[in-house]
Amino acid sequence: MKSICFAAPLPSRAFLVTTKVVKCSKQFYSRSLFPIVSPRQRQHSSLFCNCSALSQPDTSSTLKATTEHPVVVVTGASKGIGRAIALELARAGCKVVVNYSRSASAAEQVVSEIKDVGADSLAIKADVSSASEVESLFQQVLESFQRVDILINNAGVTQDGLALRMSLDQWKKVIDLNLTGTFLCCQQASKYMLKQRRGRIVNISSVVGEMGNAGQVNYAASKAGVIGITRSLAKEFAARGVLVNAVAPGFIASDMTKELDQEKIKQMIPLGRLGTVEEVAGLVGFLALHPSAAYITGHVFNIDGGIAIGSS
Protein backbone atom coordinates (compact mmCIF):
# COMPACT_ATOMS: atom_id res chain seq x y z
CA MET A 1 0.00 0.00 0.00
CA LYS A 2 1.33 3.45 -0.88
CA SER A 3 2.06 5.90 1.89
CA ILE A 4 -0.41 8.72 2.37
CA CYS A 5 0.81 11.98 3.81
CA PHE A 6 -1.88 13.25 6.15
CA ALA A 7 0.25 15.80 7.59
CA ALA A 8 -1.97 19.78 5.91
CA PRO A 9 -2.96 24.22 5.86
CA LEU A 10 -3.78 29.39 5.94
CA PRO A 11 -1.72 31.02 3.33
CA SER A 12 1.56 32.04 4.95
CA ARG A 13 1.08 35.62 3.84
CA ALA A 14 -2.53 36.09 5.00
CA PHE A 15 -2.57 36.82 8.72
CA LEU A 16 -5.10 39.60 9.24
CA VAL A 17 -5.25 40.55 12.91
CA THR A 18 -7.91 43.06 13.89
CA THR A 19 -7.46 45.67 16.60
CA LYS A 20 -10.10 43.83 18.59
CA VAL A 21 -7.77 40.84 18.82
CA VAL A 22 -4.39 42.48 19.37
CA LYS A 23 -3.32 45.99 20.24
CA CYS A 24 -1.13 46.73 17.24
CA SER A 25 1.32 49.16 18.83
CA LYS A 26 5.00 49.56 19.56
CA GLN A 27 4.40 48.96 23.24
CA PHE A 28 2.52 45.71 22.65
CA TYR A 29 5.07 44.40 20.21
CA SER A 30 8.03 45.23 22.42
CA ARG A 31 6.47 43.04 25.09
CA SER A 32 5.60 40.14 22.81
CA LEU A 33 7.04 36.73 23.57
CA PHE A 34 9.56 36.75 20.73
CA PRO A 35 9.90 40.29 19.32
CA ILE A 36 11.64 40.69 15.97
CA VAL A 37 13.56 43.88 16.33
CA SER A 38 15.08 44.62 12.93
CA PRO A 39 12.91 46.95 10.81
CA ARG A 40 14.19 45.15 7.69
CA GLN A 41 13.12 41.79 9.10
CA ARG A 42 9.74 43.18 10.11
CA GLN A 43 9.21 44.42 6.58
CA HIS A 44 9.88 41.03 5.02
CA SER A 45 8.32 38.81 7.68
CA SER A 46 5.01 37.11 6.91
CA LEU A 47 4.22 37.08 10.62
CA PHE A 48 3.53 40.76 11.14
CA CYS A 49 0.48 42.82 10.28
CA ASN A 50 0.85 45.85 8.03
CA CYS A 51 0.76 48.55 10.66
CA SER A 52 2.57 51.89 10.59
CA ALA A 53 3.29 51.56 14.32
CA LEU A 54 5.45 48.53 13.53
CA SER A 55 7.20 49.97 10.49
CA GLN A 56 9.35 52.41 12.48
CA PRO A 57 12.39 51.46 14.58
CA ASP A 58 11.70 51.28 18.31
CA THR A 59 14.47 52.57 20.56
CA SER A 60 12.73 51.93 23.87
CA SER A 61 14.68 50.24 26.65
CA THR A 62 12.19 47.38 26.64
CA LEU A 63 12.96 46.53 23.04
CA LYS A 64 16.71 46.94 23.46
CA ALA A 65 16.61 44.50 26.33
CA THR A 66 15.15 41.76 24.13
CA THR A 67 17.12 42.02 20.90
CA GLU A 68 18.23 38.39 20.73
CA HIS A 69 16.64 36.48 17.88
CA PRO A 70 14.64 33.40 18.91
CA VAL A 71 16.40 30.05 18.59
CA VAL A 72 14.22 27.40 16.98
CA VAL A 73 14.77 23.66 16.56
CA VAL A 74 12.87 22.03 13.69
CA THR A 75 13.04 18.24 13.62
CA GLY A 76 12.91 16.48 10.26
CA ALA A 77 13.70 19.77 8.55
CA SER A 78 15.66 18.57 5.51
CA LYS A 79 12.63 18.43 3.20
CA GLY A 80 8.88 18.83 2.83
CA ILE A 81 6.91 20.48 5.61
CA GLY A 82 9.94 20.68 7.90
CA ARG A 83 12.00 22.53 5.32
CA ALA A 84 9.16 25.00 4.68
CA ILE A 85 8.79 25.66 8.41
CA ALA A 86 12.53 26.21 8.82
CA LEU A 87 12.57 28.76 6.00
CA GLU A 88 9.43 30.51 7.27
CA LEU A 89 10.93 31.03 10.71
CA ALA A 90 14.28 32.06 9.25
CA ARG A 91 12.58 34.79 7.23
CA ALA A 92 11.02 36.00 10.49
CA GLY A 93 14.49 36.47 11.98
CA CYS A 94 14.97 33.24 13.93
CA LYS A 95 18.16 31.27 14.34
CA VAL A 96 17.21 27.87 12.96
CA VAL A 97 18.57 24.44 13.87
CA VAL A 98 17.86 22.04 11.00
CA ASN A 99 17.59 18.53 12.43
CA TYR A 100 17.90 15.52 10.14
CA SER A 101 18.45 11.78 10.45
CA ARG A 102 19.78 10.60 7.07
CA SER A 103 19.59 13.36 4.45
CA ALA A 104 22.77 15.28 5.27
CA SER A 105 23.15 16.97 1.88
CA ALA A 106 19.51 18.06 1.85
CA ALA A 107 19.84 19.46 5.38
CA GLU A 108 22.95 21.44 4.44
CA GLN A 109 21.06 22.83 1.44
CA VAL A 110 18.32 24.08 3.77
CA VAL A 111 20.98 25.69 5.99
CA SER A 112 22.42 27.40 2.91
CA GLU A 113 18.97 28.73 1.92
CA ILE A 114 18.42 30.03 5.45
CA LYS A 115 21.73 31.86 5.43
CA ASP A 116 20.83 33.37 2.06
CA VAL A 117 17.91 35.18 3.74
CA GLY A 118 20.25 36.55 6.40
CA ALA A 119 19.51 34.20 9.29
CA ASP A 120 21.87 32.03 11.31
CA SER A 121 21.53 28.26 11.00
CA LEU A 122 23.22 24.91 11.44
CA ALA A 123 22.33 21.30 10.71
CA ILE A 124 22.48 18.64 13.44
CA LYS A 125 22.09 14.93 12.83
CA ALA A 126 19.96 13.06 15.37
CA ASP A 127 17.48 10.20 15.35
CA VAL A 128 14.74 11.62 17.55
CA SER A 129 13.55 8.15 18.52
CA SER A 130 16.83 7.74 20.45
CA ALA A 131 16.96 9.33 23.90
CA SER A 132 20.74 9.69 23.81
CA GLU A 133 20.74 11.32 20.38
CA VAL A 134 17.99 13.76 21.38
CA GLU A 135 19.96 14.72 24.48
CA SER A 136 23.04 15.26 22.31
CA LEU A 137 21.00 17.33 19.85
CA PHE A 138 19.93 19.84 22.50
CA GLN A 139 23.38 19.94 24.06
CA GLN A 140 24.77 20.98 20.68
CA VAL A 141 22.04 23.61 20.33
CA LEU A 142 22.94 25.06 23.73
CA GLU A 143 26.65 25.06 22.89
CA SER A 144 25.99 26.96 19.65
CA PHE A 145 23.20 29.36 20.66
CA GLN A 146 23.04 29.22 24.50
CA ARG A 147 19.24 28.90 24.50
CA VAL A 148 16.16 27.20 23.03
CA ASP A 149 13.05 29.33 22.47
CA ILE A 150 10.95 27.34 20.00
CA LEU A 151 10.62 23.63 19.21
CA ILE A 152 8.81 22.31 16.14
CA ASN A 153 8.31 18.54 16.32
CA ASN A 154 7.93 17.64 12.66
CA ALA A 155 9.97 14.44 12.18
CA GLY A 156 7.73 11.55 11.18
CA VAL A 157 7.48 8.36 9.15
CA THR A 158 4.86 6.02 7.72
CA GLN A 159 4.93 2.21 7.55
CA ASP A 160 1.50 1.52 6.09
CA GLY A 161 -0.34 -1.78 6.06
CA LEU A 162 -3.58 -3.43 7.15
CA ALA A 163 -3.66 -4.17 10.87
CA LEU A 164 -3.93 -7.96 10.44
CA ARG A 165 -0.77 -7.99 8.34
CA MET A 166 1.19 -5.30 10.17
CA SER A 167 4.40 -6.54 11.73
CA LEU A 168 5.53 -5.49 15.17
CA ASP A 169 8.53 -3.83 13.53
CA GLN A 170 6.22 -1.68 11.35
CA TRP A 171 4.28 -0.69 14.45
CA LYS A 172 7.35 0.14 16.53
CA LYS A 173 9.15 2.19 13.86
CA VAL A 174 6.21 4.56 13.53
CA ILE A 175 5.41 4.79 17.24
CA ASP A 176 9.06 5.22 18.22
CA LEU A 177 9.75 8.06 15.77
CA ASN A 178 6.42 9.89 15.61
CA LEU A 179 5.29 9.57 19.23
CA THR A 180 8.29 8.75 21.41
CA GLY A 181 10.43 11.17 19.39
CA THR A 182 7.97 13.98 20.05
CA PHE A 183 7.98 13.21 23.76
CA LEU A 184 11.78 13.05 24.00
CA CYS A 185 12.25 16.38 22.21
CA CYS A 186 9.59 18.08 24.34
CA GLN A 187 11.22 16.68 27.46
CA GLN A 188 14.68 18.00 26.55
CA ALA A 189 13.55 21.39 25.21
CA SER A 190 11.31 22.04 28.20
CA LYS A 191 14.27 21.77 30.60
CA TYR A 192 15.59 25.01 29.14
CA MET A 193 12.29 26.70 28.34
CA LEU A 194 10.94 26.25 31.85
CA LYS A 195 14.07 27.84 33.31
CA GLN A 196 13.71 30.75 30.87
CA ARG A 197 10.01 30.99 31.81
CA ARG A 198 9.08 31.32 28.17
CA GLY A 199 8.99 29.18 25.05
CA ARG A 200 6.71 27.73 22.42
CA ILE A 201 6.34 24.16 21.22
CA VAL A 202 4.39 23.22 18.10
CA ASN A 203 3.84 19.51 17.46
CA ILE A 204 2.92 18.33 13.99
CA SER A 205 0.08 15.83 14.32
CA SER A 206 -2.36 14.82 11.55
CA VAL A 207 -6.06 14.63 10.84
CA VAL A 208 -5.52 10.85 10.76
CA GLY A 209 -4.95 11.09 14.50
CA GLU A 210 -8.49 12.47 14.83
CA MET A 211 -10.45 10.53 12.21
CA GLY A 212 -8.38 7.37 11.61
CA ASN A 213 -7.47 5.87 8.24
CA ALA A 214 -7.58 2.30 6.96
CA GLY A 215 -4.09 0.91 6.49
CA GLN A 216 -2.53 3.41 8.88
CA VAL A 217 -3.37 2.14 12.35
CA ASN A 218 0.20 2.73 13.54
CA TYR A 219 0.36 6.23 12.08
CA ALA A 220 -3.10 7.13 13.42
CA ALA A 221 -2.17 5.92 16.89
CA SER A 222 1.09 7.88 16.86
CA LYS A 223 -0.57 11.12 15.76
CA ALA A 224 -3.44 10.73 18.23
CA GLY A 225 -0.77 10.28 20.87
CA VAL A 226 0.90 13.52 19.79
CA ILE A 227 -2.39 15.30 20.48
CA GLY A 228 -2.48 13.75 23.96
CA ILE A 229 1.11 14.84 24.63
CA THR A 230 0.29 18.36 23.46
CA ARG A 231 -2.69 18.80 25.75
CA SER A 232 -1.02 17.26 28.78
CA LEU A 233 2.22 19.25 28.48
CA ALA A 234 0.26 22.46 27.89
CA LYS A 235 -1.29 21.99 31.33
CA GLU A 236 2.04 21.13 32.93
CA PHE A 237 4.00 24.02 31.39
CA ALA A 238 1.48 26.89 31.38
CA ALA A 239 2.45 28.22 34.80
CA ARG A 240 6.00 28.74 33.52
CA GLY A 241 4.96 30.60 30.37
CA VAL A 242 5.63 27.76 27.92
CA LEU A 243 2.95 27.26 25.26
CA VAL A 244 2.31 23.87 23.63
CA ASN A 245 0.05 23.48 20.59
CA ALA A 246 -0.40 21.09 17.69
CA VAL A 247 -1.05 21.46 13.98
CA ALA A 248 -2.94 18.66 12.24
CA PRO A 249 -2.49 18.75 8.45
CA GLY A 250 -4.50 16.82 5.90
CA PHE A 251 -3.40 16.01 2.34
CA ILE A 252 -0.36 18.12 1.47
CA ALA A 253 1.27 18.31 -1.96
CA SER A 254 4.66 16.68 -1.36
CA ASP A 255 6.86 13.77 -2.39
CA MET A 256 4.61 11.51 -0.31
CA THR A 257 1.46 12.39 -2.23
CA LYS A 258 2.65 13.02 -5.78
CA GLU A 259 2.08 9.41 -6.87
CA LEU A 260 -1.43 9.18 -5.42
CA ASP A 261 -4.64 9.64 -7.39
CA GLN A 262 -4.92 13.34 -6.68
CA GLU A 263 -8.19 13.82 -8.55
CA LYS A 264 -9.82 11.23 -6.31
CA ILE A 265 -8.30 12.85 -3.25
CA LYS A 266 -9.58 16.29 -4.25
CA GLN A 267 -13.13 14.90 -4.38
CA MET A 268 -12.81 14.08 -0.67
CA ILE A 269 -11.73 17.60 0.28
CA PRO A 270 -14.38 20.35 0.57
CA LEU A 271 -11.95 22.98 -0.77
CA GLY A 272 -11.21 20.72 -3.73
CA ARG A 273 -7.41 20.86 -3.60
CA LEU A 274 -4.35 19.67 -1.71
CA GLY A 275 -2.62 21.98 0.70
CA THR A 276 0.89 23.32 0.32
CA VAL A 277 3.86 23.02 2.64
CA GLU A 278 4.04 26.83 2.72
CA GLU A 279 0.51 27.01 4.10
CA VAL A 280 1.39 24.61 6.90
CA ALA A 281 4.54 26.62 7.61
CA GLY A 282 2.50 29.81 7.82
CA LEU A 283 0.21 28.40 10.49
CA VAL A 284 3.14 26.98 12.45
CA GLY A 285 4.90 30.34 12.22
CA PHE A 286 1.85 32.08 13.63
CA LEU A 287 1.69 29.76 16.65
CA ALA A 288 5.45 29.90 17.18
CA LEU A 289 5.99 33.65 16.95
CA HIS A 290 2.97 35.87 16.69
CA PRO A 291 2.04 37.89 19.80
CA SER A 292 -1.66 37.25 19.26
CA ALA A 293 -0.91 33.54 19.81
CA ALA A 294 0.40 34.25 23.31
CA TYR A 295 -2.94 33.26 24.85
CA ILE A 296 -3.25 29.96 22.97
CA THR A 297 -2.08 26.68 24.51
CA GLY A 298 -3.20 23.06 24.48
CA HIS A 299 -5.07 23.27 21.20
CA VAL A 300 -5.01 21.40 17.90
CA PHE A 301 -5.35 23.37 14.67
CA ASN A 302 -6.55 21.44 11.63
CA ILE A 303 -5.25 22.64 8.29
CA ASP A 304 -6.87 20.21 5.90
CA GLY A 305 -9.17 21.92 3.40
CA GLY A 306 -12.14 20.74 5.49
CA ILE A 307 -11.60 16.98 5.15
CA ALA A 308 -11.89 16.40 8.92
CA ILE A 309 -14.94 18.59 9.54
CA GLY A 310 -16.89 17.14 12.43
CA SER A 311 -14.23 14.66 13.53
CA SER A 312 -13.00 16.59 16.55
N, C-alpha and C positions, 0 to 999 in steps of 0.2 A: 504493500500500500504506500502511495506517495505521501510525503510529509505535507502537512497543511500548516501554514504559519498563521495562527490566530494570535497574533501578537498585538491593533490598529487605532485613530485621529481626530480640529481646529486648525485652520491655516496658521502657520507660524508667524505670519505678519498681520494677524487680525484680532489683536487684543484691544477691545474697546472698553475702557473702564470709565464709568460715569462718576460724576462728583458725588453722587449719592453713595457710591461704594467706597471710594478712596479719596481722601483729601489730597488733590494733586498740587502739592506745594513743595517749596524747597525744604521747609521744616520737616514735613512728613517724610520726604525721601531721604533726608540726612539721617533719619532715625530708623530707616528700614532695616530689615535683617541683614541684607547683603547689598549695601549701596554700591553702585558703579559710579566712580567719581570723575572719570575723564569725560569732558564734554564731547570729544570725538567718539568715544565708545558709546555714549548715550545716543548720539546722532544715528549711529549705525546699528544699534541694538534693536532686535525685534521685541524686546521685553518691556519697552517703555512707551507710555502714551505720548501723543504729540501735544505737548503742553509747553507754552512759552516759559513757565516757571522752571522747567527742567532743562531748557536749552541754554541757560546762562551758567557760567561757572559759579560754584558756591564756595566762598572762602571762610565760612563759619568754622569755629573751633570744633563743633560736633563732627563736621564732615572731614576735617583734617585728621581727626583722631581715628577715623575708620577708613583709611585710604587703601588698606591691603585688599587685593583682589581675592575673591573667594577661591578656595581650592576644592576642586571637584574630582571624585573618582568615578569613572564610568566603566563598569565591568562588561566584557564582551563588546569592546568598542572598536574593533578592527574593521567591521563592516555593518551593513544594514542599518537597523534602528539605532544601535549603539554608536555607530559612526556619526549618524545625523545628530544625535543628542550631543556628542562631544563637540561637533562643529558649532552647533547652536549656542552652547554655553561658552565656547571660546569667543564667539562673536560678541557675546555679552560682557566680555572682559575677565572671564574666569581663567585660572590656571588649571589645566586639564590633565589628569592622569589617564592614559589610555591603557586599560587592562586587556590582555589577550592570553589565550592558552596555547594556540598552535600557529596562528597566522602572523609571524613576526614581521614579514615584509609589508603586509597590509597595515599592520599597526603603526609601523614607522612612516608609512605614507600618510596616515591620518595625522600623526604628529607633525609632519612637514606641512600639511594643509593648515593645521592650527597655527603654526608659527607664521605662515604666510599672512594670516589675518592679524598678526601682531600680539598673539597671546603666548604664554609660556606653556610648555607641555613636555611630557616624557612618556614612554611606553614601558610598562612593567608586565613581565610574564608571570602568570599565576593561575593555577587550576583552582577555581573558587570552591570546588567540592572538597578540597584538602585543607584541613584546619591549619596545618603548619605553613602552607603556601599563602593562605589568606593573612596569617599573622605577619609573614615576611613582607607581603604586599604593603600592608599599612605601615610597617616599620620603615620601608623604603620611602613611602610618601612623606612620613614625618621627617626623615633625614633630608629630603629634598626641599620640602615646603614648610616644615615646622607646624603644620596644622591640617585639619580636615574639616571642611565646612559643609560639603554636600556629597552624598553618596547616591549614585544611580545604579540599582541592581538590575542589569539588563541581560547578563549572560544566561543563555538557555539552550536547550537541545530537545529534539524530538526523536523518539524511537517507536514509531507507530506500529500497531498491530492489534488484532482482535484479542480481547481479554483471554479467551480460552487457549489461544496460541502464544500468548505473550510469555517470554522467558523471564525468569527472575532477574537476569542480567539487564534485559531491556527496561524492566521496572526500576531497578536500582540506579542505572545510569541517569535516568531522567529525574528521579527523586533527589539523588545526591547532588546533581548540578543545579537544577532549578529551585529546589526547596531548601536543602541543607546549605547550598552555596549562598542563598539569600540570607539565611539566618547567620551564618558565619561572618559575612561581611557586615551585617547590621551590628553584630556583637562587637566586632573589632572597632568599627567606626564610632560607635556610640561611646566607647571608652574615652575618646577625645572630645566628642561633641558635648557630652554631659559635663565634662570639666569646663569647657568653654561656655556652657550654659546657652548655647545656640547651635543650630544645625538643621539641615533638612535632608530627609531620606525619601527617595521616590523609588518604589519597587515596580518593576514591569511584570504585571500579571497577564491575564488574557480573558476574553469573554468565555473561552472554553472552561475556565475555572468557575464560571457562574452557571453556564447552561449545559455543559458536558458536550462530548462529541464522540460518536462511534469510532472505534479504532484508535482512540487517544486516551484511554483510561489512566495511563501513567501521567501523561501531560496534564490532563484535567485535574487530577489529584494534586499534582505539584503546584499548579497555578491557583487552585482553591486554597491550598496551604499558604501560599504567598499572601493571599488576602487575609487569612487568619493571623499571620505574623504581623502584617501591617497594622491591623486594628489593635492587637494586643500591645505591641511596642508603642503605638501612639498613646495608649493609656499610661504605660510605664514611664515614658519620656517627657510627657507634656509639662510636668512641673519644673523641668530643667530647660524648657524652651526649645526642645528638639521636636520638630514636626515629622511625622511619618505618614505618607500617602501612597496610593498605588494607582497606576494607569493600566487599564485593561483594553488593549487593542483587539480589533477584529481582523479581517483580511487586509493585509498590507502588501502593496506591490513590492516584491523583493525577489531575491534568488530562490526563495523557498516556495513562491507561488507562481513563478513565471511559466512552469510547465503544467499547471492545472488548467482545467476548463474554465477560463475566466468569464465567459459569457454565461455559463450556468451559475457561477458564483454570484455574478452581478444580479441575477434574478432573485437571489435570496436576500439581497441588501436593499432596504428601502431607498437609500440614496442612489442606488443603481451603479455604483462604482467601487473600486478598491481604494483604500486609503494610501497615503504616501508616508514615507519615513520622515519627511520634513514636517508633516502635520503632527505626527506623534512627538517629534522633538519639540515642536512649539508648545504643546501642552505640558510636557515634562519641564521645559524651561520656565513656564509660568509658575508651576508648583515649586520649582527649585529656587527661584529668584525673586519673583514679583512681590512687592510689598502687600498687595491686596490678597495674597495667599497666606499671609501671616496668621490668619485666624482659621486656617483649614488644617485639620489633622485627623487621621484615622478613616479617611474616605477613599473610595474606589471610583475612578473616573473612566467610564467607558468611552472609547473613541473608535467607533465601529460602523459608522454609517447607518445605525439603527438596527443592526442584525439581532442584537440582544434585548430589544425592547420588551419589557415585562418579565425579564428573567431574574432581576434582582430586586 
